[in-house]
Amino acid sequence: MTVWSLFAADTKYFGRGKQVHMLNYRVKNLQRVLAAPKKEGVWGEPKIEESESGKFGWIKDGEGNRVELWQPPKGM
C-alpha cells in the first residue's frame, strides 16, 4: 500500500531544517525496530507517540532526514 499525505509548507512535523518530505515505514514492533539502529549510533527520537492511529517513532537517515516508523493498532 502506498499513501501520500500533504502537509503545509511551513510544517514543523518533519523536524528542523529544509526537509520537505518524510518516509513512513509500517513496522510490527516499534520498540524493537527503534532499538536496532540505536545500537549502531543512529539518532532516534527519545519519545514514542501513541494515539488511536497507533504508535509513532522517528530516526534520522544518513543525510539527517527524519524517517517515521509506525506501528498500527492491533487489527489494522
Phi and psi in degrees as a GROMACS rama.xvg file:
@    title "Ramachandran Plot"
@    xaxis  label "Phi"
@    yaxis  label "Psi"
@TYPE xy
-120.335  131.941  THR-2
-129.505  134.596  VAL-3
-111.14  133.843  TRP-4
-126.061  131.243  SER-5
-95.9104  143.155  LEU-6
-124.637  157.711  PHE-7
-61.2577  150.304  ALA-8
-59.0124  -27.9932  ALA-9
-101.733  21.4367  ASP-10
-61.4215  146.25  THR-11
-101.67  0.122923  LYS-12
-61.9541  -31.3933  TYR-13
-80.5926  -4.68154  PHE-14
101.137  -172.021  GLY-15
-80.411  160.365  ARG-16
97.8198  -159.914  GLY-17
-101.817  18.967  LYS-18
-64.1537  127.549  GLN-19
-113.763  -1.33923  VAL-20
-151.794  166.797  HIS-21
-149.956  134.807  MET-22
-82.4717  147.482  LEU-23
-129.012  121.881  ASN-24
-109.404  134.519  TYR-25
-83.497  129.9  ARG-26
-128.515  157.456  VAL-27
-84.0852  -36.9903  LYS-28
-135.707  96.7892  ASN-29
-59.8689  -45.0488  LEU-30
-62.3254  -40.177  GLN-31
-67.2758  -42.2774  ARG-32
-65.5144  -39.104  VAL-33
-69.2398  -30.3058  LEU-34
-68.9761  -35.9336  ALA-35
-61.9196  -52.8434  ALA-36
-67.5513  -29.7544  PRO-37
-60.3256  -37.8258  LYS-38
-61.65  -26.7544  LYS-39
-94.1693  4.56413  GLU-40
86.937  12.1434  GLY-41
-77.8004  137.08  VAL-42
-63.7377  136.471  TRP-43
-137.199  138.171  GLY-44
-59.6823  128.661  GLU-45
-68.1734  -22.9796  PRO-46
-109.236  147.451  LYS-47
-104.324  130.839  ILE-48
-93.4301  134.583  GLU-49
-120.755  137.409  GLU-50
-150.419  -177.181  SER-51
-65.0262  -17.0302  GLU-52
-84.9165  -8.72307  SER-53
125.033  -159.107  GLY-54
-110.739  141.126  LYS-55
-128.682  139.515  PHE-56
-142.795  166.105  GLY-57
-138.461  146.329  TRP-58
-130.373  173.377  ILE-59
-116.984  141.326  LYS-60
-79.5875  -177.819  ASP-61
-62.902  -17.0534  GLY-62
-101.143  4.76929  GLU-63
88.1589  8.2216  GLY-64
-83.1096  137.967  ASN-65
-70.1466  139.392  ARG-66
-123.6  128.783  VAL-67
-94.743  137.966  GLU-68
-115.006  131.913  LEU-69
-127.599  124.67  TRP-70
-107.398  107.679  GLN-71
-67.4567  161.159  PRO-72
-66.3905  157.04  PRO-73
-56.3754  141.861  LYS-74
86.4603  0.143882  GLY-75
